[in-house]
Amino acid sequence: MAMNLHLLRIFYTVAREGSFSRAAEALHISQPAVSKGVRELEHQLDVALIERAQRPGGRRAGVALTQIGEVLFEHARGLFALEKAAIDDIHARVGLRKGALVVGASTTIAGYWLAPYLALFADAWPDIAIEVRAGNTELVSRWLVDCEVDVALVEGSVADERLARDHWQDDALVMIGPPDWEQPSADASWLDILNRERWVMREPGSGTREATQRMMAALQIAPASLIEAGSNEAIARSVSCGAGLAIVPRVVAADLIELGRITLVEPPGIAPLSRPLFRLTHRDRPLSPAARRFVAFLDGSATQS
């Protein structure tokens, strides 16, 4: 059975937008045409794709997919992402534009590690337009799966089999406290002290959050309370104001340590902390010429010819 890709695109847009009306706007067709397209696809496949439950009072709830609808959405998501990738690659190869590169990066990488590579790349290839999109590891990975970025650099682990993960470099981490935090004596019960403290951490989905939780588990730290912050900079600033302790990248904390606004917390017998940074690419998407050149810069094997 051949699937009607036009109807599939309508269904995918409804699921992505979470609304028939927004899907109609995105596709530049009428809302009745969108509803009809979804019904026709369900008829062709002989399955229900969208739940049609009503809220009290007859108001329709937001779009919810059936179990089969969720499966089909994931297939459609990959299909249309690859369609976009193919169009982008063809445009680059036939010279319809001088070239473009979209890099997805976790927030720490975007803020502290990426700039030198971008500068070198821009000097070597000045006609290639560069865009950087920053987010946490989970969000950046999703962008790469959807082919919204060409290559990604992240801090956390990624389990999606559609993505290839290569070690890029290591990022040193430090444990920090407020400026007036006093180091306990060597014979003090460090574990009890650290467990009594409040800790400041990144949000779920962040590579820093994942690394922090992994290290705290290894050190048997189970904090009494937590504060979540949306960036490593926000964590460091919160710690400087007395919010609690934290584990952050050394590059984030360096200036505040030098200024005396935060202090290093150095429990005895703990080896230096670090976490790996990874370069991600899409297994089923060939790298564009611009992306191949940029990956060479990241790996230190670039030439400017």
C-alpha positions as CSV (number, residue, x, y, z in Angstrom):
1,M,0.0,0.0,0.0
2,A,1.4,3.4,-1.0
3,M,1.0,6.2,1.5
4,N,-0.2,9.5,0.3
5,L,2.6,11.9,1.3
6,H,0.5,15.0,1.0
7,L,-2.0,13.6,3.5
8,L,0.9,12.5,5.7
9,R,2.3,16.0,5.7
10,I,-1.1,17.4,6.8
11,F,-1.3,14.9,9.7
12,Y,2.4,15.6,10.7
13,T,1.7,19.3,10.7
14,V,-1.4,18.9,12.9
15,A,0.5,16.8,15.4
16,R,3.5,19.1,15.4
17,E,1.5,22.3,15.8
18,G,-1.0,20.7,18.2
19,S,-3.9,22.4,16.5
20,F,-5.9,22.0,13.3
21,S,-6.1,25.8,12.9
22,R,-2.4,26.4,13.4
23,A,-1.7,23.5,10.9
24,A,-3.9,25.2,8.4
25,E,-1.9,28.5,8.8
26,A,1.4,26.7,8.4
27,L,0.2,24.8,5.3
28,H,-1.6,27.8,3.8
29,I,-4.8,25.8,3.4
30,S,-8.2,26.0,5.0
31,Q,-9.0,24.3,8.3
32,P,-11.7,22.1,6.8
33,A,-9.1,20.9,4.2
34,V,-6.8,20.0,7.1
35,S,-9.6,18.1,8.9
36,K,-10.5,16.3,5.7
37,G,-6.9,15.4,5.0
38,V,-6.5,13.7,8.4
39,R,-9.7,11.8,8.0
40,E,-8.7,10.6,4.5
41,L,-5.4,9.4,5.8
42,E,-7.1,7.5,8.7
43,H,-9.5,6.0,6.1
44,Q,-6.6,4.9,3.9
45,L,-4.7,3.3,6.8
46,D,-7.9,2.1,8.5
47,V,-6.7,3.3,11.9
48,A,-7.5,6.2,14.2
49,L,-4.6,8.7,14.4
50,I,-6.0,11.5,16.5
51,E,-8.1,11.2,19.7
52,R,-11.4,13.1,19.3
53,A,-12.3,13.5,23.0
54,Q,-14.4,16.5,24.0
55,R,-13.9,18.7,27.0
56,P,-16.9,19.4,29.4
57,G,-19.3,21.8,27.7
58,G,-18.5,20.5,24.2
59,R,-15.2,22.3,23.8
60,R,-12.6,20.2,21.9
61,A,-9.3,19.5,23.7
62,G,-6.0,20.1,22.1
63,V,-4.8,17.5,19.6
64,A,-3.9,14.2,21.2
65,L,-2.5,11.3,19.2
66,T,-3.5,7.7,19.5
67,Q,-0.7,5.2,20.1
68,I,-0.6,4.4,16.4
69,G,-0.7,8.2,15.7
70,E,2.4,8.6,17.9
71,V,4.3,5.9,15.9
72,L,3.3,7.4,12.6
73,F,4.3,10.9,13.8
74,E,7.8,9.7,14.6
75,H,8.2,8.1,11.1
76,A,6.8,11.3,9.5
77,R,9.2,13.5,11.5
78,G,12.2,11.6,10.3
79,L,10.9,11.5,6.7
80,F,10.3,15.3,6.4
81,A,13.5,16.1,8.2
82,L,15.4,14.1,5.6
83,E,13.5,15.8,2.9
84,K,14.7,19.2,4.2
85,A,18.2,17.9,4.5
86,A,18.1,16.7,0.8
87,I,16.9,20.0,-0.4
88,D,19.5,21.9,1.6
89,D,22.3,19.6,0.3
90,I,21.1,20.0,-3.4
91,H,21.0,23.8,-3.0
92,A,24.5,23.9,-1.7
93,R,25.9,21.6,-4.4
94,V,24.3,23.3,-7.4
95,G,25.3,26.8,-6.2
96,L,21.9,28.2,-5.4
97,R,23.5,29.9,-2.5
98,K,27.0,30.4,-1.3
99,G,26.6,28.1,1.6
100,A,25.2,28.0,5.1
101,L,26.0,26.2,8.3
102,V,23.8,25.8,11.3
103,V,25.5,24.5,14.5
104,G,23.5,23.3,17.5
105,A,25.3,23.6,20.8
106,S,24.7,23.0,24.5
107,T,24.7,26.3,26.4
108,T,28.1,26.0,28.0
109,I,29.7,24.9,24.7
110,A,28.0,27.8,22.8
111,G,29.1,30.3,25.4
112,Y,32.6,29.2,26.2
113,W,34.1,26.6,23.8
114,L,32.7,27.3,20.3
115,A,33.8,30.9,19.6
116,P,37.5,30.1,18.5
117,Y,36.3,27.5,16.0
118,L,33.7,29.8,14.6
119,A,36.2,32.6,14.1
120,L,38.7,30.3,12.3
121,F,36.0,28.9,10.1
122,A,34.6,32.3,9.2
123,D,38.1,33.5,8.3
124,A,38.7,30.5,6.1
125,W,35.2,30.5,4.5
126,P,33.8,34.0,4.6
127,D,31.0,33.4,2.1
128,I,29.3,30.7,4.3
129,A,26.6,32.1,6.6
130,I,26.8,30.7,10.1
131,E,24.0,30.3,12.6
132,V,24.4,29.0,16.2
133,R,21.4,27.6,18.1
134,A,21.9,27.0,21.8
135,G,19.9,24.9,24.2
136,N,20.2,22.0,26.6
137,T,21.4,18.6,25.4
138,E,17.9,17.2,24.9
139,L,16.8,20.1,22.8
140,V,19.9,20.2,20.7
141,S,19.6,16.5,20.0
142,R,16.0,17.0,18.9
143,W,17.1,19.7,16.5
144,L,19.6,17.4,14.9
145,V,17.1,14.6,14.6
146,D,14.7,17.1,12.8
147,C,17.6,18.3,10.6
148,E,17.2,21.8,11.9
149,V,21.0,21.9,12.6
150,D,23.8,20.4,10.6
151,V,26.1,19.3,13.4
152,A,25.7,19.4,17.2
153,L,28.0,19.7,20.2
154,V,26.6,18.6,23.5
155,E,27.6,17.9,27.1
156,G,25.3,15.0,28.0
157,S,24.7,11.4,26.9
158,V,22.4,10.9,23.9
159,A,20.6,7.5,23.4
160,D,19.0,8.2,20.0
161,E,20.2,5.5,17.6
162,R,19.7,8.0,14.7
163,L,22.6,10.1,16.0
164,A,26.3,9.3,15.8
165,R,28.2,10.4,18.9
166,D,32.0,11.1,18.9
167,H,34.1,12.3,21.8
168,W,35.2,15.9,21.1
169,Q,37.1,17.0,24.2
170,D,36.8,17.1,28.0
171,D,35.4,19.8,30.2
172,A,36.8,20.3,33.7
173,L,34.2,20.7,36.5
174,V,34.5,22.3,40.0
175,M,32.5,22.2,43.2
176,I,31.7,25.7,44.3
177,G,30.2,27.5,47.4
178,P,29.4,31.0,48.5
179,P,32.3,33.4,49.2
180,D,31.9,32.9,53.0
181,W,31.8,29.1,52.9
182,E,34.5,27.7,55.2
183,Q,36.3,24.5,54.3
184,P,35.7,22.0,57.1
185,S,38.7,20.3,58.8
186,A,40.2,17.2,57.2
187,D,38.8,15.0,59.9
188,A,35.2,16.4,59.6
189,S,32.4,14.3,58.1
190,W,32.4,15.9,54.7
191,L,29.6,13.7,53.5
192,D,27.3,14.8,56.3
193,I,28.2,18.4,55.6
194,L,27.6,18.2,51.9
195,N,24.3,16.4,52.4
196,R,23.0,19.1,54.7
197,E,23.7,21.8,52.2
198,R,21.2,23.0,49.6
199,W,22.4,22.4,46.0
200,V,21.8,24.4,42.9
201,M,21.4,22.4,39.6
202,R,20.4,22.7,36.0
203,E,17.0,21.7,34.7
204,P,16.3,18.1,33.6
205,G,17.6,17.5,30.0
206,S,20.8,19.5,30.6
207,G,24.1,17.7,30.2
208,T,25.5,19.6,33.2
209,R,22.5,18.3,35.3
210,E,23.2,14.7,34.2
211,A,26.9,15.0,34.9
212,T,26.2,16.6,38.3
213,Q,23.8,13.8,39.3
214,R,26.2,11.1,38.2
215,M,29.1,12.6,40.2
216,M,27.0,13.2,43.3
217,A,25.8,9.6,43.2
218,A,29.4,8.5,43.0
219,L,30.3,10.7,46.0
220,Q,27.2,9.4,47.8
221,I,25.8,13.0,48.1
222,A,22.0,13.1,48.6
223,P,21.3,16.8,49.2
224,A,18.6,18.0,51.6
225,S,17.1,20.4,49.0
226,L,17.6,21.6,45.5
227,I,17.2,24.7,43.5
228,E,16.9,24.5,39.7
229,A,18.4,27.2,37.4
230,G,18.2,27.5,33.7
231,S,21.9,28.1,32.9
232,N,25.3,27.5,34.5
233,E,25.8,31.3,34.8
234,A,22.6,31.5,36.8
235,I,23.8,28.7,39.0
236,A,27.2,30.4,39.7
237,R,25.5,33.7,40.4
238,S,23.0,32.0,42.7
239,V,25.8,30.3,44.6
240,S,27.6,33.7,45.0
241,C,24.5,35.0,46.7
242,G,24.5,32.2,49.2
243,A,21.9,29.9,47.5
244,G,23.9,26.7,48.1
245,L,26.6,24.6,46.6
246,A,26.9,23.5,43.0
247,I,29.1,21.6,40.4
248,V,29.7,23.7,37.3
249,P,32.2,23.9,34.5
250,R,35.5,25.5,35.5
251,V,35.3,27.9,32.6
252,V,32.0,29.2,34.0
253,A,33.3,29.7,37.5
254,A,36.8,31.0,36.8
255,D,36.0,34.7,36.8
256,L,33.9,34.6,39.9
257,I,36.5,32.6,41.7
258,E,39.2,35.1,40.8
259,L,37.0,38.0,42.0
260,G,36.4,36.2,45.3
261,R,32.6,36.0,44.7
262,I,32.5,32.2,45.0
263,T,34.9,29.7,46.6
264,L,36.1,26.3,45.6
265,V,34.8,23.4,47.7
266,E,37.5,20.8,47.8
267,P,36.6,17.7,49.8
268,P,39.8,15.6,50.5
269,G,40.5,12.6,48.5
270,I,38.3,13.5,45.5
271,A,39.9,13.3,42.1
272,P,39.5,16.3,39.7
273,L,36.1,16.3,38.2
274,S,35.5,16.4,34.4
275,R,32.9,15.4,31.8
276,P,33.2,14.5,28.1
277,L,31.9,16.8,25.4
278,F,30.5,15.1,22.3
279,R,30.1,15.9,18.6
280,L,26.8,14.6,17.1
281,T,25.9,14.0,13.5
282,H,22.8,12.4,11.9
283,R,23.6,8.8,10.8
284,D,21.2,9.0,7.8
285,R,22.0,12.5,6.7
286,P,25.2,13.2,4.6
287,L,27.1,16.2,5.9
288,S,26.8,19.3,3.6
289,P,30.0,20.7,2.2
290,A,30.0,23.4,4.8
291,A,29.3,21.0,7.7
292,R,32.2,18.7,6.5
293,R,34.5,21.7,6.6
294,F,33.4,22.7,10.0
295,V,33.8,19.2,11.5
296,A,37.3,19.2,10.1
297,F,38.0,22.4,12.1
298,L,36.5,20.8,15.2
299,D,38.8,17.8,14.8
300,G,41.8,19.9,14.1
301,S,42.3,18.5,10.6
302,A,41.0,21.5,8.6
303,T,42.8,23.1,5.7
304,Q,41.8,26.4,4.2
305,S,41.9,25.4,0.6
